[in-house]
Amino acid sequence: MKKRNFMSLLALGLVSGATLAACGSNDSDTASSDSAKKSGDDFSVMMVTDVGGVDDKSFNQSAWEGMQEWGKDNGKKEGAEGYTYIQSNEDSDFVTNLNSGVNADFDLIFGIGYKLKEAMTDVAEQNEDQHFVIIDDVIDAPNVESVLFKDHEAAFLAGVAAAESTETGKIGFIGGQESDVISRFEAGFVAGVKEVDPSIDVKVEYVGSFGDAARGKQLAAAMYSSGIDIIYQAAGDSGNGVFSEAKDRMKADSSKKIWVIGVDRDQEAEGKYDSGNLTLTSTLKGVGAAVKDISNDAMAGNFTGGETTNFGLAEGGVDITDGNLTDEVKKTVADYKEKIINGDIEVPQTPEK
């Protein structure tokens, strides 16, 4: 497994409010890329999103912000000769969108999310000279670099923060779509809560989609009505429904304090309402910085297809924000973080059944 250690891997996780512009697909006729990849001024990069879009305030947006930062640093313009994205509205778009990137002769193509694995595997096999990167899964192919994150480690810290902050002893987790990736979030979060207080009740629900904010809001409403006062959402655009429900409730009655824990990027802005902020904390995932770093490496001629990187707390690839945590809770979280990095705590990657 390839080793990377980016000192500033999470820097882009703290960026918010990026200007986002949609981009349509290019011609879909099949074509192979040149075997000699370009570099420097001629180098171009694109990404294909998972369902949810680059304005999901979470996973896809983090990746797009990293690509925008790469373009800015290298004097690139958004478009066919610099950097761009193609949005996937449903799973059936993945193959078409990836082929559009190949046809347009982009030098490096990112697939943002595990759901693109099958499509990218097929397209990469048909275009052996094209360079690809898959985020959140592994493709064993010489022209694909794979990037994983130890989401469970950051989620564990979120669980610690929630357990130390709850006033009702009831906590919720809302995931997007059941998968190995989101299971890591669930497993780490529940383990963190139980490490602090095994008596705390943790309710787990799944939206079934990363693009259904209405369903996310509905699940959050049921949880808050049951007495849950903190929800950790790992649900992409569906998680915006959790924030919406929490804000509606706080506007109606701010005496009953409830919280949301953000995911993948600092979601403090999503928690703002009339008289305060209800984002307790956010788990960070350095997707944007990884996109930027890998793009720079590939542009310099150092693309490493066939390799897998895996970023955790020790590598600076995942973390948690201070958010609205008290000083006491921040200290407790920091203590647990050190224990994980030192190997004193091994965080589970799969939920207990």
C-alpha positions in Angstrom: 0.0 0.0 0.0 1.3 3.4 -1.0 2.2 5.8 1.8 1.3 9.5 1.7 1.4 12.0 4.5 0.1 15.4 3.6 0.8 18.1 6.2 -2.1 20.1 4.9 -4.4 17.3 3.8 -7.4 18.7 5.7 -6.9 22.3 4.8 -9.5 22.1 2.1 -12.0 20.5 4.4 -12.2 23.9 6.2 -13.1 25.8 3.0 -16.8 26.8 2.6 -19.0 28.7 0.2 -17.1 27.9 -3.0 -18.7 29.2 -6.2 -20.1 26.2 -8.1 -21.0 26.1 -11.8 -22.6 23.1 -13.6 -20.9 21.5 -16.6 -22.7 19.4 -19.2 -21.4 16.2 -20.7 -19.3 16.1 -23.8 -19.6 13.9 -26.9 -20.3 10.3 -25.9 -18.6 8.6 -28.9 -16.0 6.1 -27.8 -12.4 7.2 -28.3 -9.0 6.2 -26.7 -6.6 8.8 -25.2 -3.0 9.3 -26.4 -0.5 6.9 -24.8 1.8 9.8 -24.0 0.1 11.8 -21.3 0.5 15.6 -21.2 2.0 17.6 -18.4 2.5 21.2 -17.2 0.6 23.8 -19.2 -1.3 21.2 -21.3 -2.4 19.0 -18.3 -6.1 18.7 -17.7 -8.2 17.1 -15.0 -11.8 16.3 -14.5 -14.1 14.5 -12.0 -17.3 12.6 -12.2 -19.5 13.1 -9.2 -21.4 10.6 -7.2 -25.2 11.3 -7.0 -25.7 14.6 -5.1 -23.7 17.1 -7.1 -20.9 19.5 -6.3 -23.2 21.6 -4.1 -24.0 18.9 -1.6 -22.0 20.8 1.1 -20.3 17.5 1.8 -18.4 14.8 -0.1 -18.7 15.9 -3.8 -18.3 19.5 -2.9 -15.0 18.8 -1.0 -13.6 17.1 -4.0 -14.6 19.9 -6.3 -13.1 22.5 -4.0 -9.8 20.6 -4.1 -9.9 20.6 -7.9 -10.7 24.3 -8.0 -7.8 25.0 -5.7 -5.5 22.9 -7.9 -6.7 24.9 -10.9 -6.1 28.2 -9.1 -2.6 27.2 -8.0 -1.6 26.2 -11.5 -3.2 29.0 -13.5 -5.8 26.7 -15.0 -9.2 27.8 -16.2 -12.4 25.8 -15.7 -13.2 24.0 -18.9 -12.0 21.4 -21.4 -8.3 22.5 -21.3 -8.0 22.9 -17.5 -10.4 21.3 -15.1 -14.1 20.5 -14.8 -16.7 18.1 -13.5 -19.6 16.2 -14.9 -22.5 15.7 -12.5 -24.1 12.3 -12.1 -27.9 12.4 -11.4 -28.2 8.7 -11.1 -26.1 5.6 -11.2 -26.8 4.9 -14.8 -24.9 8.1 -15.7 -21.5 6.9 -14.5 -20.3 5.0 -17.6 -21.5 7.8 -20.0 -19.9 10.5 -17.9 -16.5 8.7 -17.5 -16.4 8.0 -21.3 -17.1 11.7 -21.9 -14.0 12.5 -20.0 -12.0 10.0 -22.0 -13.4 11.4 -25.3 -12.5 14.9 -24.3 -8.9 13.8 -23.7 -8.6 14.8 -20.0 -5.3 13.5 -18.7 -6.6 12.5 -15.3 -10.2 11.5 -14.4 -11.5 11.2 -10.8 -14.4 9.1 -9.8 -15.8 10.6 -6.6 -17.3 7.8 -4.5 -17.4 4.1 -4.2 -20.5 3.9 -6.3 -18.4 4.6 -9.4 -16.3 1.5 -8.9 -18.0 -0.8 -11.3 -18.3 1.8 -14.1 -14.7 2.9 -13.7 -13.5 -0.7 -13.7 -15.1 -1.3 -17.1 -14.1 2.1 -18.6 -10.5 1.7 -17.4 -10.2 -1.7 -18.8 -11.3 -0.4 -22.2 -8.9 2.6 -22.1 -5.6 1.3 -20.8 -3.7 4.5 -21.6 -6.1 6.7 -19.6 -5.3 7.6 -16.0 -8.1 7.3 -13.4 -8.5 7.8 -9.7 -11.2 6.2 -7.6 -12.1 7.8 -4.2 -13.4 5.5 -1.4 -12.8 2.2 -3.1 -10.1 0.0 -4.7 -9.7 -0.9 -8.3 -6.9 -3.3 -9.1 -5.8 -1.9 -12.4 -2.4 -0.4 -13.5 -4.1 2.8 -14.8 -6.2 3.4 -11.7 -5.0 4.9 -8.4 -7.2 4.1 -5.4 -7.8 6.4 -2.4 -9.3 5.3 0.9 -10.0 7.1 4.2 -10.3 5.7 7.7 -13.6 7.3 8.2 -14.3 5.2 11.3 -11.5 6.9 13.2 -12.9 10.4 12.8 -16.4 9.0 13.4 -15.2 7.5 16.7 -14.2 11.0 17.9 -17.6 12.3 16.8 -19.1 9.6 19.0 -17.0 10.7 21.9 -18.1 14.3 21.4 -21.7 13.3 21.2 -21.6 11.1 24.3 -19.9 13.9 26.3 -22.4 16.5 25.0 -25.9 14.8 25.1 -28.3 15.9 27.7 -30.9 13.2 27.0 -28.8 10.1 26.7 -30.2 9.5 23.3 -28.2 10.0 20.1 -28.9 9.3 16.4 -27.0 8.3 13.3 -28.4 8.8 9.8 -26.5 7.3 6.9 -27.1 7.8 3.2 -26.9 4.5 1.5 -25.8 1.3 3.2 -22.3 0.3 2.0 -18.9 -0.6 3.4 -18.0 3.1 3.4 -21.0 4.4 5.4 -20.8 1.3 7.6 -17.4 2.5 8.7 -18.9 5.8 9.8 -21.7 4.0 11.7 -19.3 1.6 13.4 -16.8 4.2 14.5 -19.5 6.6 15.7 -21.4 4.0 17.8 -18.1 2.7 19.2 -17.1 6.2 20.3 -20.4 6.8 22.0 -20.2 3.4 23.9 -16.6 3.9 24.9 -17.7 7.0 26.9 -21.0 5.6 28.2 -22.4 2.2 27.2 -25.8 3.1 28.6 -26.5 5.7 25.9 -29.0 4.7 23.3 -27.9 5.1 19.7 -30.6 4.9 17.0 -29.4 4.1 13.5 -31.3 4.8 10.3 -30.5 4.9 6.5 -32.0 7.2 3.9 -31.3 4.8 1.1 -29.9 7.6 -1.0 -27.3 10.3 -1.0 -29.6 12.7 -2.8 -32.9 12.7 -0.9 -33.0 15.6 1.5 -36.7 15.2 2.1 -36.3 11.7 3.4 -33.3 12.8 5.5 -35.5 15.5 7.1 -38.3 13.0 7.8 -35.9 10.6 9.6 -34.4 13.5 11.6 -37.9 14.7 12.6 -38.8 11.2 14.0 -35.5 11.0 15.9 -35.8 14.5 17.5 -39.4 13.8 18.4 -38.3 10.6 20.2 -35.9 12.6 22.5 -32.7 12.3 20.6 -30.8 15.6 20.9 -27.7 14.9 18.7 -27.7 13.4 15.2 -24.6 12.5 13.2 -25.4 12.5 9.5 -23.2 10.8 6.9 -25.6 11.1 4.0 -24.3 13.5 1.4 -27.0 15.8 0.1 -29.6 13.8 2.1 -27.9 15.2 5.2 -29.0 18.7 4.3 -32.5 17.5 5.3 -31.2 16.8 8.8 -29.9 20.3 9.1 -33.1 21.7 7.8 -35.2 19.8 10.3 -33.0 20.8 13.2 -33.1 24.5 12.3 -36.9 24.4 11.9 -37.1 23.0 15.4 -34.7 25.5 17.0 -36.5 28.4 15.4 -39.8 27.1 16.8 -38.4 26.4 20.3 -34.8 27.2 21.1 -35.2 26.1 24.7 -34.9 22.5 23.7 -31.3 22.4 22.4 -30.6 19.9 19.6 -27.5 19.4 17.5 -26.3 18.0 14.2 -22.8 16.6 13.6 -21.5 17.4 10.1 -19.5 15.2 7.8 -16.6 15.3 5.3 -16.1 19.1 5.6 -16.6 21.8 8.2 -20.4 22.2 8.1 -20.7 24.9 10.7 -22.3 27.2 8.2 -25.1 24.7 7.6 -26.0 24.9 11.3 -26.6 28.7 11.5 -30.1 29.8 12.4 -31.7 33.0 13.8 -30.1 33.1 17.2 -27.2 30.6 17.1 -25.6 27.6 15.5 -26.5 23.9 15.9 -23.5 22.2 14.3 -21.9 20.5 17.3 -18.8 19.5 15.4 -17.9 18.1 11.9 -15.8 15.1 10.9 -13.3 16.1 8.3 -12.2 14.0 5.3 -9.3 15.3 3.2 -10.9 14.5 -0.2 -10.2 17.9 -1.7 -6.6 18.0 -0.6 -6.1 14.4 -1.9 -7.6 15.4 -5.3 -5.2 18.4 -5.4 -2.1 16.5 -4.4 -2.7 13.6 -6.8 -3.4 16.0 -9.6 -0.1 17.8 -8.9 1.8 14.4 -8.8 0.2 13.3 -12.1 0.9 16.6 -13.8 4.6 16.2 -12.8 4.7 12.8 -14.4 4.3 10.9 -11.1 1.0 9.2 -11.5 1.0 5.9 -9.6 -1.6 3.6 -11.0 -2.1 0.3 -9.3 -1.4 1.8 -5.9 -3.7 2.3 -2.9 -3.5 5.0 -0.3 -5.3 5.0 3.0 -5.5 8.1 5.2 -6.4 8.1 8.8 -5.8 10.3 11.9 -2.1 9.4 12.0 -1.6 10.5 8.3 -3.7 13.7 8.9 -6.3 12.5 6.4 -9.3 12.6 8.8 -10.1 14.7 11.8 -12.8 16.6 13.7 -13.5 20.3 14.2 -13.8 22.1 17.5 -17.2 23.4 16.4 -19.3 24.2 19.4 -17.7 21.7 21.8 -16.9 22.8 25.3 -13.2 23.1 26.3 -13.7 20.0 28.5 -15.1 17.9 25.6 -12.4 19.1 23.3 -9.8 17.9 25.7 -11.5 14.5 26.0 -11.7 14.2 22.2 -8.0 15.1 22.0 -7.1 12.4 24.5 -9.0 9.7 22.5 -7.4 10.9 19.3 -4.0 10.4 20.7 -4.9 6.9 21.9 -6.1 6.0 18.4 -2.9 7.3 16.8 -0.7 5.5 19.3 -2.6 2.2 18.7 -4.1 2.0 22.2 -7.6 1.9 20.7 -8.4 0.0 17.5 -11.6 1.4 16.1 -14.0 -1.1 14.5 -14.8 -0.8 10.8 -18.1 -2.8 10.8 -21.1 -2.3 13.0 -22.0 -4.9 15.6 -25.1 -6.9 14.7 
